[in-house]
Every structure is written in structure tokens, then in C-alpha cells.
Amino acid sequence: MPVQLSHPQAVIRLTDIEAELERLQGLDKLSAEDEQSFDELTREFAEVDNHRRQLERTAALDRIRSVSSVSERRPPAALALERGSSADGYDRDPILNPDSIEDRRFRNPWDLGEMRTFSRSKGQISEELRSRALCAVERMSGANDRVRAAATQILERWDDGDSRIARMCLATSSPEYLRGWAKVATGRGHMIAVEEQQALERAMSLTDSSGGYLVPFQLDPTVIITANGSLNQIRQIARQVVATGDVWNGVSAGSVSWSFAAEGTEASDNAPTFAQPTVQLHKAQGFVPISIEAMEDEPNATQEVARLLAFGRDELEATKFINGSGSGEPYGIVTALTGTAAELTQGSNTLPLTSVYGLDNGLPARYRMAASWLGHRAIYNVVRQFDTAGGAGMWVQLQGDQPSQLLGRNTYEAEAMTSTVTTGSRNLIYGDFSNYVIADRVGMTVEFIPHLVGANRRPTGQRGWYAYYRVGADTVNDGGFRMNKVG
């Protein structure tokens, strides 16, 4: 890409390159990486020096024109030069146009061509990519404050040392990518501009998908669900993490066994036992058909499709996070706790009052302080009838956005859980839900299908979007829960 530096900046850059070349020349032996840096710096020096000479020639020509021509016929560049701020940037204002390349860096956070990679560690490069991504979040179009806050949270908490999420954010949040993706998603691929096509190609290099395009970062369902809240309440209380691979690896440990010791005695071994729980990610898919007429009449089709994809994903997960088998799909919390020590068999073809207290008594104290209840609304209605006089204060209805409480702990609904109290039904879970991990992989891919066909292989007048993403869930500590099973 062409060099875009003012004359003072070009001079500073040439000095920096010369100093770095001198340093490399002074090394006893150059590594392969040093050899590559030396060659790149040599080429860059020639480009910047040629740019400097061009600026000087242009400025000299402007001065000659200003002397030989009347002021009314002077070129705009010459007039600007007389005012001390030439159009070519040869002599710009030092305050409004600082000479430092560092101060220019994030005027366009998506332009990675101006990043300097030589003589910088991977950590420094990753830090700049992360900073650029956070800057891009502030400027990305088509996003409200809640989406920007959610995107910032994902970057700050889950971007790893390889900056994979930052790279994806930069590649898929630019205005060029959003415009290009919108055209492809609405069947107007023939209208894509050159810069939009380049943006799409850069983003495709980040995924192993052979077709389709990543949903723009600001429209990604993971970001939207984080920003707007999930319809399935288990997402609100579970521990949510972002994975960059096919498996999320965690670390868990029991508590450290502290002890008192007399003066001068050897410390006892109080180290906990560490474990490495994993959560496997699985591919989920969805399809959104739309008629040609609806697409023509809907000016914001891409925004609407993003909303539908997020809603459909949330509905699927609301079921699978409860009863998912773990085979090709997430482990539902009921499935994960079935047959473990967390399962308490109580009652006889009924849900008595003692079952609720039994769950509370059975949960270890270390998990009880952060515990919540999860069940079907019909089960909660059964529990409400235990205390008709209000004397025991079992059920507390809080005001505002606060959830109701049972035995002083918040209650959350899961419509996918059973609503019955028959023998064998598992109808109420109590525990610290940070021990149930939901792992999302940011980056949903969407493929546009221009024509859908019917049974006779003829067009139906519809188009569609085929979308897929990866998610996983599992318990990482069954001891943090107690689940009621009707005996």
C-alpha cells in the first residue's frame, strides 16, 4: 500500500529504520527472523525515502509556481504551503498534525497495514491488536451502547494471547465488511465494491469454513445475547466463557486445608488437588427462509435476520442446556447430574415440603451462599402452596427486576424442566450455578442461498440463510448442586 506520512514523519521513520539496520548489522549471527526483518526494513527504507523525495520535489515545484504566477493563479498546494500547511503534508502544523507515528496509529483501527511488526514481540503485537479492537468497538456502525459494552466485555475478559477474538473483531466490524456482508446476505453480491470484497476475504481467512461469511461482530448472536440478556434463565446464572478452539479447558481445585502451627515448625502440605475439567464444543445450525417480496420490502433485512438468528439460538439452548445428551450437543444440567451424588431421591410420587428443605440441607455450606433455584414454573406453584398463611416465609416476592426467593435464595425458571411430580421426575435443582459452564465460540457463519426449491426442484420464490456456530456446556463440579428426584 502507498506510504502515507508527512515529510517530518518520513524523516523520523528513516532514522528509525537506519538505527534498526545498524543494530542488526552489529549482531554476530542473524537468525532467519532477523534476516527477514533486515530485508523488510531495506525495502521499507527505499519506499519511505522515495516518498520523502517526492514530497520535497512537490514542495519545490509549488514554491517555483508561487513565484512565477500571480496569486490568483497559484495552485492550491502552493497557497497552502505559504500558510504553513501544505496539502501534501510537507509542513503540517506540529500541534494539530503531530509528527509521531504512534499518535497516528488508531485514526483507523481497522487499517492493519500501518502496524509495525519488526523488532516487536508477539506480546506487543497482540496488545496492539487488542487495543485496536477496543477502539474499533467504539467506532463500529450499526451498534448501540449495550452491544458495544458487551463486545468490550468479551474482548477484555476472553481475548487470549494470540488475540484471536481481537483479530476477528477487527476483520468483521469494519464499515466495509458490514456493507459487503449486507450485500452478500441480501443477494446483491454483484454490487460489492473493491474494498468491501477485500474486507470479506480478510475475514474468511480467519475461519476454516469453505463457504459462507462470518456474521459481523456487532451482529454476532453471542454479542447480542450478552447485550440484551438471554431468554433462557440458566444462561443468566451459569458461568459463561468464550472459547477460541473446539474444547474449553478449565482448572478446578478443592479448598486449601489451612492449619495452625507452632513457632519454628515445618509447614504441613496443604495443597489442594487440581483437576482440569473440559467442555466440548458442538456445531449447532439454523435456517431462516424469507420470500423475495419480504426481502424487497424490508429495508433492514440484515438486522432482522441477526435478531432472528439470536432468538432461534436462544430457544435451542434453553432446551439443550437442560436436557442435552452431551453426544453431538451440550450436556444439559439435568443430564449431567443424573446418577451422581448430587441427585437426592425424596418423596413418594409427590413433592412434599421436606423435599425443598432436604435440598437446602444437603448442599454443602461452601456452595449455599451463592446458590440459586432452577425449576419449571408449575413446580414453583406447587411450592407456593406449602405456605398459604405466610408464616414460614418460604417464598418471598421481591419488587422490580429482582427474582423471587425461596428460602432466601433467588429462583429462576426453566420451561424445559419437567412440570410433573410423578415418580422418577427430576423437577428442582439447587446449587451454585457457577459450576455449570457454558462455552461459546464467537463467530457465527452464515451462507446465503439465493433460491429455495420445492419438491419438484422448481424455485419457490424464497431465499434463505443457513447459519452455524459452536457451543458447549457441562458441569465442572457436581458437588456444587443438589437435584430433587421424586421417589
Backbone torsions as a table, in degrees:
resi	resn	phi	psi	omega
1	MET	NA	150.4	-177.5
2	PRO	-63.9	148.7	178.7
3	VAL	-72.8	133.4	-179.6
4	GLN	-125.4	78.1	-179.6
5	LEU	-133.4	148.2	171.0
6	SER	-74.2	170.4	-178.8
7	HIS	-61.6	-47.3	177.7
8	PRO	-60.7	-37.8	179.2
9	GLN	-66.3	-39.0	178.6
10	ALA	-62.7	-41.4	179.1
11	VAL	-63.5	-43.2	178.6
12	ILE	-62.6	-41.2	-178.8
13	ARG	-66.1	-39.7	178.2
14	LEU	-62.8	-39.7	178.1
15	THR	-63.2	-42.9	179.1
16	ASP	-62.6	-43.8	-178.8
17	ILE	-64.1	-42.6	179.7
18	GLU	-60.7	-42.1	180.0
19	ALA	-64.9	-39.4	-179.6
20	GLU	-69.2	-38.9	177.3
21	LEU	-64.7	-39.1	176.7
22	GLU	-62.1	-40.2	179.3
23	ARG	-63.5	-45.7	-179.5
24	LEU	-64.5	-38.7	-179.7
25	GLN	-64.1	-29.4	-177.9
26	GLY	-80.8	-7.4	178.5
27	LEU	-72.8	146.7	179.2
28	ASP	-65.4	-41.6	-177.5
29	LYS	-144.7	131.5	-179.6
30	LEU	-93.8	132.0	173.9
31	SER	-75.6	172.7	178.5
32	ALA	-61.3	-37.3	178.8
33	GLU	-67.8	-38.9	178.0
34	ASP	-65.6	-39.9	177.8
35	GLU	-60.4	-43.0	179.2
36	GLN	-64.4	-42.1	178.5
37	SER	-62.7	-40.0	-179.9
38	PHE	-61.7	-44.3	179.6
39	ASP	-65.5	-41.6	-179.7
40	GLU	-65.2	-41.6	-179.9
41	LEU	-66.2	-37.0	178.6
42	THR	-63.6	-43.6	178.0
43	ARG	-65.3	-41.1	-179.7
44	GLU	-65.3	-38.3	179.5
45	PHE	-59.5	-43.9	-179.7
46	ALA	-63.5	-40.6	-179.4
47	GLU	-66.9	-46.2	-178.6
48	VAL	-67.3	-39.9	179.5
49	ASP	-65.0	-39.7	176.6
50	ASN	-64.4	-38.4	177.0
51	HIS	-63.7	-41.9	178.0
52	ARG	-61.1	-45.6	-179.7
53	ARG	-62.7	-38.6	179.1
54	GLN	-63.9	-41.3	177.6
55	LEU	-62.0	-42.6	-179.1
56	GLU	-67.1	-39.7	178.0
57	ARG	-64.8	-41.7	179.6
58	THR	-63.8	-43.2	179.8
59	ALA	-65.1	-39.8	179.1
60	ALA	-64.6	-41.1	178.9
61	LEU	-65.2	-37.8	178.3
62	ASP	-63.9	-39.0	178.7
63	ARG	-65.1	-39.8	178.1
64	ILE	-64.0	-43.1	179.5
65	ARG	-63.5	-37.6	-178.2
66	SER	-66.8	-29.5	179.6
67	VAL	-80.8	-39.2	-172.9
68	SER	-88.0	-7.8	-177.0
69	SER	-120.3	154.5	173.8
70	VAL	-72.2	158.2	-173.0
71	SER	-61.9	-31.1	-178.4
72	GLU	-68.2	-23.1	-176.9
73	ARG	-105.2	7.1	-178.5
74	ARG	-70.1	142.2	176.4
75	PRO	-64.7	150.6	178.6
76	PRO	-55.4	-35.2	-178.9
77	ALA	-64.9	-37.7	179.9
78	ALA	-67.8	-42.5	178.6
79	LEU	-61.1	-39.8	178.6
80	ALA	-65.7	-36.8	-179.9
81	LEU	-64.3	-38.5	178.8
82	GLU	-64.4	-30.7	179.6
83	ARG	-82.3	-3.5	177.1
84	GLY	91.1	13.1	179.2
85	SER	-149.2	83.0	-175.8
86	SER	-68.8	154.1	-178.8
87	ALA	-65.4	-26.0	-178.4
88	ASP	-86.7	0.4	177.2
89	GLY	82.2	14.2	-177.8
90	TYR	-66.4	-37.0	-174.9
91	ASP	-139.5	66.1	-176.9
92	ARG	-80.7	162.7	179.1
93	ASP	-62.9	127.1	-175.0
94	PRO	-70.0	-17.4	179.4
95	ILE	-90.9	-51.3	-178.9
96	LEU	-74.1	-25.7	-179.7
97	ASN	-128.5	80.7	-175.2
98	PRO	-63.6	149.0	-178.1
99	ASP	-76.3	-24.1	-174.2
100	SER	-67.3	129.7	175.9
101	ILE	-64.7	-32.2	-179.3
102	GLU	-60.2	-38.2	-177.8
103	ASP	-71.8	-16.6	-179.3
104	ARG	-91.0	-8.9	-160.8
105	ARG	-58.2	-48.4	-169.8
106	PHE	-103.4	24.7	173.1
107	ARG	-62.5	-32.4	172.7
108	ASN	-133.0	93.8	-174.5
109	PRO	-63.3	-21.3	-178.0
110	TRP	-81.9	-13.2	-178.4
111	ASP	-84.5	92.2	-178.7
112	LEU	-80.9	-5.5	179.2
113	GLY	-67.3	-21.5	-179.7
114	GLU	-94.0	6.2	176.0
115	MET	-74.8	138.9	175.3
116	ARG	-97.2	123.4	-178.3
117	THR	-110.2	-17.2	-178.2
118	PHE	-72.6	147.4	177.5
119	SER	55.2	30.1	177.9
120	ARG	-128.4	141.3	-179.8
121	SER	-75.6	165.0	177.9
122	LYS	-62.0	-34.2	178.8
123	GLY	-64.3	-41.0	178.9
124	GLN	-66.6	-40.4	178.5
125	ILE	-65.6	-42.6	178.6
126	SER	-62.5	-39.3	-179.9
127	GLU	-65.1	-38.5	178.0
128	GLU	-68.3	-40.0	177.9
129	LEU	-61.3	-41.3	179.1
130	ARG	-65.4	-41.4	178.4
131	SER	-65.1	-40.7	176.7
132	ARG	-62.9	-41.1	180.0
133	ALA	-63.2	-41.9	178.1
134	LEU	-64.5	-37.1	176.6
135	CYS	-66.8	-39.9	179.3
136	ALA	-63.5	-37.2	179.4
137	VAL	-60.8	-38.8	179.4
138	GLU	-65.2	-29.9	-173.2
139	ARG	-104.8	-10.2	-173.0
140	MET	-65.3	138.2	-177.1
141	SER	-82.2	164.4	177.6
142	GLY	70.4	24.5	-178.5
143	ALA	-134.5	142.7	175.0
144	ASN	-96.6	-179.2	-175.6
145	ASP	-64.1	-35.1	-179.5
146	ARG	-67.4	-40.4	178.0
147	VAL	-65.1	-41.5	178.4
148	ARG	-63.5	-39.9	179.1
149	ALA	-65.7	-41.0	179.3
150	ALA	-66.5	-41.5	179.0
151	ALA	-64.6	-40.5	177.4
152	THR	-62.4	-41.8	179.3
153	GLN	-61.9	-42.6	179.7
154	ILE	-63.1	-43.9	-179.9
155	LEU	-65.4	-44.8	-175.6
156	GLU	-70.2	-32.1	-174.9
157	ARG	-92.7	-33.4	-166.4
158	TRP	-122.0	-4.1	178.5
159	ASP	-69.5	124.6	-173.2
160	ASP	-89.8	-173.2	-177.0
161	GLY	-65.3	-22.9	178.3
162	ASP	-87.5	-2.4	178.7
163	SER	56.8	37.5	-177.9
164	ARG	-65.2	-42.5	-179.9
165	ILE	-69.0	-38.9	178.0
166	ALA	-62.2	-43.1	178.3
167	ARG	-62.6	-42.1	179.5
168	MET	-65.5	-40.7	178.5
169	CYS	-60.6	-46.9	-179.0
170	LEU	-64.7	-37.7	-176.9
171	ALA	-74.6	-27.9	-171.5
172	THR	-115.2	6.2	-178.7
173	SER	-112.3	-4.6	-176.9
174	SER	-68.5	154.1	177.5
175	PRO	-58.8	-35.5	179.8
176	GLU	-65.4	-41.7	-179.9
177	TYR	-67.5	-41.9	-179.7
178	LEU	-61.3	-42.7	178.6
179	ARG	-66.8	-43.7	-179.9
180	GLY	-64.4	-43.4	179.5
181	TRP	-64.0	-39.7	179.2
182	ALA	-62.6	-38.5	179.3
183	LYS	-68.4	-43.9	178.6
184	VAL	-64.4	-40.8	-176.6
185	ALA	-70.4	-16.4	179.4
186	THR	-114.3	18.8	175.0
187	GLY	74.1	21.8	179.8
188	ARG	-113.3	38.7	-178.1
189	GLY	-61.4	-25.4	179.8
190	HIS	-70.2	-11.8	-178.1
191	MET	-98.1	5.6	-176.2
192	ILE	-69.4	133.4	176.3
193	ALA	-80.1	166.6	-176.7
194	VAL	-60.7	-46.6	-178.1
195	GLU	-66.9	-30.5	177.0
196	GLU	-70.4	-40.0	177.2
197	GLN	-63.8	-40.8	178.0
198	GLN	-63.3	-39.3	178.5
199	ALA	-64.7	-41.2	177.9
200	LEU	-63.4	-41.6	-179.5
201	GLU	-66.5	-38.2	177.5
202	ARG	-62.6	-41.4	-178.8
203	ALA	-68.3	-36.4	-178.9
204	MET	-65.6	-24.4	178.9
205	SER	-70.3	-12.5	-178.3
206	LEU	-91.7	-5.5	-177.1
207	THR	-125.1	150.5	177.4
208	ASP	-86.7	8.1	178.9
209	SER	-72.5	136.3	179.6
210	SER	-85.2	-7.6	179.3
211	GLY	-153.6	166.1	179.2
212	GLY	84.6	171.7	-176.9
213	TYR	-132.5	144.3	176.5
214	LEU	-64.5	137.5	175.8
215	VAL	-63.4	135.8	177.4
216	PRO	-49.3	142.2	-173.7
217	PHE	-54.0	-40.1	-178.1
218	GLN	-73.0	-12.8	178.2
219	LEU	-109.2	0.4	-178.3
220	ASP	-62.6	130.9	-178.5
221	PRO	-55.8	-33.6	177.8
222	THR	-61.0	-41.5	178.8
223	VAL	-70.1	-43.3	-178.0
224	ILE	-64.1	-43.9	-179.9
225	ILE	-65.0	-39.7	177.1
226	THR	-63.0	-37.8	-176.3
227	ALA	-75.3	-43.1	-171.9
228	ASN	-98.2	-5.8	-178.1
229	GLY	87.7	149.4	-176.3
230	SER	-92.2	146.3	175.9
231	LEU	-72.8	-31.9	177.4
232	ASN	-90.4	120.9	-169.0
233	GLN	-71.5	-15.4	178.0
234	ILE	-65.6	-27.8	176.0
235	ARG	-66.2	-28.9	-177.8
236	GLN	-70.9	-25.7	-175.0
237	ILE	-113.1	-17.3	178.5
238	ALA	-73.7	163.7	174.2
239	ARG	-83.6	118.0	-177.9
240	GLN	-103.4	129.5	179.0
241	VAL	-127.9	162.1	177.0
242	VAL	-114.5	125.0	-179.7
243	ALA	-105.0	147.5	177.5
244	THR	-108.4	-0.8	177.4
245	GLY	-127.6	-159.6	-178.3
246	ASP	-87.4	-13.8	-178.7
247	VAL	-136.3	135.8	172.1
248	TRP	-96.7	129.3	179.9
249	ASN	-110.6	125.7	179.5
250	GLY	-117.7	179.9	177.1
251	VAL	-133.4	130.7	176.8
252	SER	-132.0	156.5	-178.8
253	ALA	-157.8	153.4	173.0
254	GLY	-75.9	175.6	-178.5
255	SER	-73.9	151.1	176.6
256	VAL	-73.0	131.2	-178.6
257	SER	-86.5	93.8	-180.0
258	TRP	-73.6	155.8	178.3
259	SER	-154.2	156.7	175.0
260	PHE	-89.6	149.5	-179.6
261	ALA	-141.3	148.6	178.3
262	ALA	-73.7	161.2	-178.4
263	GLU	-60.6	132.3	175.6
264	GLY	78.7	7.8	-179.2
265	THR	-95.9	155.7	-179.1
266	GLU	-69.9	138.7	179.6
267	ALA	-69.7	144.2	177.2
268	SER	-81.4	160.8	179.9
269	ASP	-82.7	103.2	-177.4
270	ASN	-107.5	16.6	-175.8
271	ALA	-67.7	136.7	177.5
272	PRO	-77.8	166.4	175.9
273	THR	-90.3	120.3	-177.4
274	PHE	-90.7	146.2	175.2
275	ALA	-132.5	163.4	179.9
276	GLN	-126.6	86.0	177.3
277	PRO	-70.1	149.1	178.6
278	THR	-127.3	152.9	175.3
279	VAL	-127.7	117.2	-179.8
280	GLN	-80.1	134.5	177.9
281	LEU	-93.6	142.6	-177.8
282	HIS	-127.1	153.3	-179.9
283	LYS	-84.8	128.9	172.8
284	ALA	-114.3	151.0	-176.0
285	GLN	-136.2	155.2	179.0
286	GLY	-148.5	159.5	-178.5
287	PHE	-138.4	131.8	-179.8
288	VAL	-121.6	106.7	174.9
289	PRO	-87.2	151.4	178.3
290	ILE	-151.8	139.4	179.7
291	SER	-74.4	155.8	179.1
292	ILE	-61.8	-38.2	180.0
293	GLU	-63.5	-43.2	-179.6
294	ALA	-64.7	-36.9	179.3
295	MET	-67.5	-38.4	178.9
296	GLU	-69.5	-31.9	-176.4
297	ASP	-87.0	-15.6	-176.9
298	GLU	-99.7	106.8	-176.9
299	PRO	-69.7	-24.5	-177.8
300	ASN	-115.9	53.0	-175.5
301	ALA	-61.5	-39.0	-177.3
302	THR	-65.7	-41.0	177.3
303	GLN	-63.2	-41.0	-178.5
304	GLU	-67.4	-40.5	178.5
305	VAL	-63.6	-40.9	177.8
306	ALA	-60.5	-40.0	178.5
307	ARG	-65.8	-42.8	-179.9
308	LEU	-65.3	-40.0	178.4
309	LEU	-62.9	-42.4	179.2
310	ALA	-65.5	-40.6	-179.5
311	PHE	-66.4	-44.9	179.4
312	GLY	-64.4	-38.4	177.8
313	ARG	-63.1	-43.4	-179.2
314	ASP	-62.1	-39.9	179.1
315	GLU	-64.4	-43.6	178.8
316	LEU	-61.2	-46.4	-176.8
317	GLU	-67.8	-30.5	179.3
318	ALA	-59.9	-31.3	177.9
319	THR	-84.7	-47.0	-173.7
320	LYS	-71.7	-29.1	177.8
321	PHE	-72.0	-9.7	176.0
322	ILE	-102.1	-52.4	-171.6
323	ASN	-119.5	12.7	179.2
324	GLY	-57.4	140.9	-174.0
325	SER	-79.3	-20.2	-175.7
326	GLY	86.3	-7.1	177.6
327	SER	-103.0	102.5	-176.9
328	GLY	74.8	6.6	179.9
329	GLU	-156.6	166.5	-178.5
330	PRO	-61.9	155.8	171.1
331	TYR	-78.1	119.3	172.2
332	GLY	-71.3	152.9	-175.4
333	ILE	-66.6	-33.7	177.1
334	VAL	-66.5	-44.0	178.7
335	THR	-61.9	-42.6	-176.9
336	ALA	-66.4	-33.6	-177.0
337	LEU	-89.3	-13.8	-178.9
338	THR	-63.8	128.7	178.1
339	GLY	82.6	2.6	178.6
340	THR	-98.0	176.1	178.5
341	ALA	-67.4	-14.7	179.3
342	ALA	-73.9	-14.6	-177.1
343	GLU	-87.4	122.4	179.4
344	LEU	-111.4	122.2	177.8
345	THR	-89.3	115.4	-174.3
346	GLN	-138.0	153.1	177.1
347	GLY	74.1	174.4	179.0
348	SER	-137.5	95.8	-179.4
349	ASN	58.7	30.0	179.9
350	THR	-159.0	172.5	175.4
351	LEU	-119.7	87.4	-178.8
352	PRO	-78.0	168.9	178.5
353	LEU	-60.2	-34.9	-177.8
354	THR	-65.0	-23.5	178.8
355	SER	-67.5	-40.5	179.1
356	VAL	-64.4	-47.9	178.3
357	TYR	-66.5	-30.1	178.7
358	GLY	-64.2	-39.5	177.1
359	LEU	-64.9	-42.0	179.8
360	ASP	-65.6	-41.5	179.5
361	ASN	-69.9	-32.7	-174.8
362	GLY	-78.7	-19.5	-178.6
363	LEU	-79.7	128.7	178.7
364	PRO	-57.3	148.2	-174.5
365	ALA	-60.7	-31.3	-176.8
366	ARG	-65.7	-22.6	178.8
367	TYR	-101.6	-15.2	-172.3
368	ARG	-69.9	-33.9	-176.5
369	MET	-65.0	-29.7	-179.4
370	ALA	-108.0	19.9	-173.5
371	ALA	-80.5	155.7	174.4
372	SER	-139.4	165.4	177.2
373	TRP	-105.3	146.1	176.6
374	LEU	-137.5	126.5	-179.8
375	GLY	-170.6	172.8	176.3
376	HIS	-74.2	150.0	-179.3
377	ARG	-59.7	-35.2	179.7
378	ALA	-62.6	-35.8	177.7
379	ILE	-68.2	-39.8	176.5
380	TYR	-62.6	-35.6	178.2
381	ASN	-65.5	-33.1	174.8
382	VAL	-65.6	-43.6	-179.1
383	VAL	-64.5	-38.3	-179.7
384	ARG	-59.1	-31.2	-176.9
385	GLN	-77.3	-9.5	177.2
386	PHE	-64.6	-35.3	-171.7
387	ASP	-119.1	75.8	-177.4
388	THR	-75.0	-25.3	-177.2
389	ALA	-90.8	-15.1	179.7
390	GLY	80.1	9.0	-175.9
391	GLY	-74.7	-37.5	-174.9
392	ALA	-81.1	-19.9	179.4
393	GLY	65.0	32.4	-179.8
394	MET	-64.6	-48.0	-173.6
395	TRP	-108.5	124.5	-178.3
396	VAL	-120.0	123.6	178.3
397	GLN	-94.7	110.7	-179.0
398	LEU	-89.1	163.3	-176.4
399	GLN	-96.9	166.9	176.5
400	GLY	69.0	-139.0	-177.4
401	ASP	-89.3	2.1	-178.1
402	GLN	-75.7	136.5	178.6
403	PRO	-72.4	158.5	175.1
404	SER	-64.4	159.2	-178.4
405	GLN	-123.1	143.4	175.3
406	LEU	-122.9	119.9	-174.9
407	LEU	54.2	37.1	176.0
408	GLY	80.1	9.9	179.4
409	ARG	-124.5	146.2	-176.0
410	ASN	-64.5	147.1	178.6
411	THR	-113.4	140.4	178.5
412	TYR	-131.6	147.0	-175.6
413	GLU	-98.2	146.8	174.6
414	ALA	-141.0	101.3	-176.2
415	GLU	-66.4	-17.5	179.2
416	ALA	-79.0	-13.5	176.2
417	MET	-77.1	159.0	-176.4
418	THR	-66.3	145.9	178.2
419	SER	-104.5	8.1	-175.9
420	THR	-106.8	165.7	176.1
421	VAL	-122.8	31.5	178.5
422	THR	-77.7	164.9	-178.3
423	THR	-59.0	130.1	178.3
424	GLY	91.5	-8.8	-179.1
425	SER	-76.6	141.8	178.4
426	ARG	-109.3	102.6	-163.5
427	ASN	-119.6	-0.3	-178.4
428	LEU	-154.6	131.3	179.5
429	ILE	-122.9	137.8	-179.4
430	TYR	-133.7	129.2	178.5
431	GLY	167.4	-176.7	178.1
432	ASP	-90.4	105.8	-171.7
433	PHE	-77.9	1.6	170.8
434	SER	-69.5	-11.8	176.4
435	ASN	-87.2	2.5	171.6
436	TYR	-113.1	116.0	-171.6
437	VAL	-104.9	129.6	172.9
438	ILE	-109.8	119.4	-177.7
439	ALA	-108.2	117.0	178.4
440	ASP	-103.4	141.7	170.4
441	ARG	-107.4	113.7	-178.1
442	VAL	-65.3	135.6	177.6
443	GLY	120.4	83.5	173.2
444	MET	-89.1	136.4	-179.6
445	THR	-104.0	137.4	-178.9
446	VAL	-126.8	132.8	174.2
447	GLU	-114.8	133.3	179.8
448	PHE	-93.0	128.5	178.3
449	ILE	-107.3	110.6	-171.2
450	PRO	-67.0	-29.7	-178.7
451	HIS	-144.2	128.2	172.3
452	LEU	-94.0	146.0	-178.1
453	VAL	-119.2	155.0	179.4
454	GLY	-90.4	-165.7	-177.0
455	ALA	-62.3	-29.2	-179.6
456	ASN	-93.7	13.9	176.9
457	ARG	64.9	29.7	176.2
458	ARG	-111.8	148.0	-177.5
459	PRO	-58.4	144.2	179.5
460	THR	-101.5	-0.9	-176.1
461	GLY	79.6	22.9	179.6
462	GLN	-125.3	155.7	170.7
463	ARG	-123.2	176.1	-177.7
464	GLY	-161.7	164.5	175.5
465	TRP	-121.1	127.7	174.3
466	TYR	-106.1	121.1	-174.4
467	ALA	-122.5	148.6	176.0
468	TYR	-151.3	150.8	-179.1
469	TYR	-154.3	179.8	-178.5
470	ARG	-127.2	139.6	178.5
471	VAL	-155.0	153.5	177.3
472	GLY	-146.8	161.8	178.8
473	ALA	-158.6	148.4	178.4
474	ASP	-173.0	160.1	172.4
475	THR	-81.5	140.6	177.5
476	VAL	-107.5	-5.6	177.7
477	ASN	-158.3	97.2	-178.5
478	ASP	-64.4	-24.3	-178.5
479	GLY	-67.3	-13.1	179.8
480	GLY	-83.6	6.4	-177.1
481	PHE	-134.0	159.7	166.5
482	ARG	-136.9	130.0	-178.0
483	MET	-121.4	131.6	-178.3
484	ASN	-83.2	128.8	173.0
485	LYS	-119.7	123.7	-177.9
486	VAL	-71.3	127.2	-177.5
487	GLY	-81.6	NA	NA
